[in-house]
Amino acid sequence: MTPEESSRAAERICDLAVIVPVITVDELSHAQPLARALVKGGLKALEVTLRTPVALDAIREMATVEGGVVGAGTLLTPKDVHDAVEAGAKFGVSPGATDRLLDAALEAGLPMLPGAATPSEVMRLLEKGYRVQKFFPAEAAGGVPMLKSMGGPLPQVGFCPTGGIGPDNASRYLTLPNVLCAGGSWVAPKHLMAKGDWAAITALAKAAASIER
């Protein structure tokens, strides 16, 4: 896989829905019903963060849910990439980007949304061939004004902003021409997962999927 092929695949992931749920799974028993609830609500690309001991097993479970495309988030090392691919992840997301991480993803054939927060970081990734990137941490790094400003000199880069995005501000990001989709955790809140209220999560997913650009 080349960086250009990786970005084309990442763009197809972003086209599945305007919001990519950023999911942290603490209980493995939540994985399948959570994935079904989100897909039923119209959110098909699911990012499972590698922040809990059951994250890789959760990816394995979610990968069996029809209609969903499961990826791994918080990829930091080549080992993370290899573990994610072995678990069935179809795409990867990282808070930043290192050469070793990117090389591992290309070698493994894992489409990546590499993270960037500054124009220099964006330019470095673009120079390598990545025209689809994650903007993180979105709100802390300047939010909508920052992305709007970068759209002038760097219109060829499309972003998935993540970090501090919720139902109150997601639409402001999605109106920008250089935003392909946005990532957020509000559609899979821990208190609803703990109660097993999958219908409520489906309702949140439907509302998120209907946010207009």
N, C-alpha and C positions, 0 to 999 in steps of 0.2 A: 504494500500500500504506500502511495505517495502522500505528502501533505495535501496536495490538491484533491486527491481522491478522498482523503479523510474529511476535508471540509465539505465536499459535495455530499458525503454521507451524513455529516452533522447537520447540514442544511435540511436534508430530508427528515431528520429527526425533529428539527424545529418546526417543520411544516405540519407535523401531526396534530398540534394544538398550540394555542397561544401561550399556555402555561405548562411548564414542566414541574411536576411536584418534586420537591426536594424532601426525601423521606428518610427518617431515622427510625429504624426498627429495633425495639428493645426485646420484644417477645416474638419468637419465631412463629407462634400460632397466629399472629396477626398478619403475616406476610400475604398469604393467598387471599383472605377476605378483603384486605386493604386494596390489593391490586385489582380485584374484581370490582370493588366499589368505585375506584378512580376511573377505571376503563369504562364502566357503565355510565359514569358522568361525563365521558367524552375526553378524558385526559389519558392518552395512550402511551406517551413517553414518560417513563418513571425512573427517576434518579434515586438510587439507594445509596446513601452515604456510608462509607466504610468507617464508621465511628463507634460501632458496637460489636461485641463478640459474635453476634449472630448475623451480621450484615451479609456475609458471603452466602450463608445458608438461606437467608431471606431472598437473595437474588435468584438462587436455584429454585425456590418455591414460586416466586413471582413469574419466573420465566415460563412456567407451565400454564399461566393464565392466558386464555385466548384473547387476542386483540391488543395485548400489551407489548410494548418494546421496552425492555428493562436495561438500564445502564447503571454504572457504578460511579459514584461521586467521591470526592476527597481522595483522588488518586495522587499519591505523593512519590512513590518509588516504582522502579521496574517490577519489583515483586508484587506490588499492588495491582499492576496491569496484568501480570500473568495470573494472579489469583482470581481477578475479576473475569477474565476470559474463560478460565477453567470453570467458574461458577455459572457461566452462561450470559454474561453481560454483552450487550450488543453495541454499546457506546460507552465512552468514558468522559468524565468531567474532572478538571483539576482546578484548585484555587489559583495556581500560578503555572509556570512552565519551566522545566529544565531540559537540557539536551538529552540527558539520560532517560527521562520520562517519555519525552516525545519519540525518541528512537525506539524505545521498548514498545510503545503503542503501534508504531508503524510496522515493526517486525512482527507483532502479534496480529496485525490486521484489525486493530480496534479503532474505530472512528473516535476522534477526540474533540472536545470543546476545551481548549487550553485557556487558562485564565490570564487576564491582563487588566491593569488598572491605570496605566499611564500611556501617553502617546508613544513613548519610546518602546515600551513593552509591546504595544500593538504593532508598531512598525517592525520590530524584531520578528514577531510571529508572521507578519505578512511577508517579510523578506524570505522566510522559510517556505511560504506557500499556504499558510493558514489564513484564509479570508473569512472564516467563521470562528468567533472566539467568545469566551465567557467574559463578561465585565464584572469583576468582583474585587472588593465588596461594594456593590453598586451605590448604595446610599452614602456610605462613608467616603467613597472615592469621588463624590461630586454629583452622583445621581443623574437626573434628566439633563440638567444644564451641561454637565461634563460630556455626556454622550452626544448631545446636540452639537457641542463645540467640535468634538472629534469628527463628526459627520462631514464637516466642511473639507478639511484637508485629507480625510481618509474615508471617502464615500464607498470605497470598494469593500470595506469590512462590515460584516453583519455580526450583531451581538446577541447573546443571551445574557442579559443582566440578572444577577442574583445577589441577594444580601440586603435585607431590610425592605424587601418588596412584599406588599400585601394587597388586599382588595381595595384599599383606599388610594393607592398610588400606581397600581399596575397599569391602568389604562393610560396614564401619562407617559410611561415608557413605551407602550405599544403603539402610540401615535407617531413615534419617531421612525423615519424611513430606514434607519440603520439598525433597528431592533427587529429580530426575527421572531423571538419568543422571549418569555421571562421565566425565571425559576423562583419558586416560593414554597415555603413549608406550611402555609396557613391552611392548605386544603387537606392536610393529614395531621391534625392536632393530636397531641398525645392523650389528652383527656377523653377524646372521642374514641380513640383506639382502645384505651383502657376499659371503656364501657362496652366496647363492641358495637358501637352505634354506627354501623356501616351505612345505613340509610342517610344519616346526617352528613357523612363524608361524601356520599354520592351527590347530595344536594350542593355541598360546597364545590365539588368538581364541576357540576353543571353550571353553576354561577361563574366559575373561573373560565370555563370553556366558552362562555358566551360574551366575555369581555370584548368589546369592539376595539379595533385598531384605529 
